[in-house]
């Protein structure tokens, strides 16, 4: 999405499109009425008015859904603010705490053999943290963890179960994984029950992370105050933007926990925004997530978004500091239009 200033300067943002991109577009057009003609520096007031006028007034107390939408609007506003002021967005978030950000390597492969080969290549390229999805099935999970551990040697290994298990099953699986020196397991239990995660953590031989359990800053507070996870994995699309991420990080910091920045089927636009957050958050984990590489195309032409040995460092350019590949965006829009017509 775009926010254009009177002088023609454009700020770019992005929102995830679940459950439907065209449906999201219609809602965003309604929300935009609260922003048109206002100063981009009045964003917080405009967002509050848009939430009240379009959600709360009609009984739509849906913060998780609203957060996805406002994340993109705020991202564009901060990009435009930074361009107007000539400052990188991390300066608008309080200033950079670090010059580079660490990311884990997200293994890809449909078979155990393919996962192991990808793991070997990842370690050979110097990636310090490997990330493997589990919760596929007990036999597959055990074989994959064993094969990947053998492929990577002593390199750090993390697992993500994506809410796959009830607490009893999760405890059995975690005990089975324990000999493989797993750093931590992300969201092993269903996200709607923070008590279930806490119950498991008190018995688990492996550290646990909350991901889908923490979609708002209120969720983050509940998770931290009940000591349910050992790590908070959350991204701007969940909590509602970059400033909300700073709030989430502060809540976690008060509880003595780190933030692992979570991404979810987003383009390089969000990757850049998440990088600015990561530069500014004090209690940042050293293995964060990016997802642009899993999409068909990269719509960001500059800067390069591929971590080198698990690290990225952007130059301090104004705003979010990226250049869009407009031809690639146009091709993606064309594919979406064809897909929509084909499924009408």
Secondary structure by P-SEA (a helix, b strand, c coil): ccccccccbbbbbcccccccaaaaaaaaaaaacccccccccaaaaaaaaaaaacccccccccaaaaaaaaaaaaaaaaaaaaaaaccccccccccccccbbbbbbbbbcccaaaaaaaaaaaaaacccbbbbbccccaaaaaaaaaaaaaaccccbbbbbccccccaaaaaaaaaaaccccccccccccccccaaaaaaaaacccbbbbbccccccaaaaaaaaaaccccbbbbcccccccaaaaaaaaaaaaaaccccccccccccaaaaaaaaaaaacccccccbbbbccccccccccccccccccccbbbbccccccccccaaaaaaaaaaaaaaaaaaac
